[in-house]
Amino acid sequence: MYTKIVSISRTIHFSQILVPVAIFTIPFCLAGPQILVGTLVNALLFYSARKSDQKFLFAICAMPSLAALAHGVLFAKFTPLLLYFLPFIWLGNIVLIKTFQSVNGVLPVKVVISAIFKTLILYLSALIFFKLQIIPQLFVTSMGIVQLVTALFGGTLAFSILKIWDERSR
């Protein structure tokens, strides 16, 4: 009986406490490179798609961008322009998780489709803001290919770790 309580407690502890703390702390404390920070954040998003309670997903999707904005170094003097992207980043993260949860198929296909949808949301919003001369070109690249790469790397990292954990718990 005691081991069941400890096991349940550990699952709740990691998914409901450590993931939100980590997903905020990583972009708040690390100044870059974006490929590392983005990969770690996306890994936690994919982990959340599999393991977190649905009621925490919006908070988990919003925290990384709020942390990056609060940290203020991701885009140097252009970081305040990140404000324009907050709703699109949140939407992109939600779409990443929900797409991953709803697409049928093998894991790599689910990761790729989810990453593409997230990237399309962010890239198209950046392209529109750029065409309206609201943001510099830097954001178009960061919200395009960099997002795709970090989402793909993050998905690969998350499910490599989950696979190891699943094998150990057998």
Order of alpha helices (4+ residues) and beta strands (2+ residues): alpha-alpha-alpha-alpha-alpha-alpha-alpha-alpha
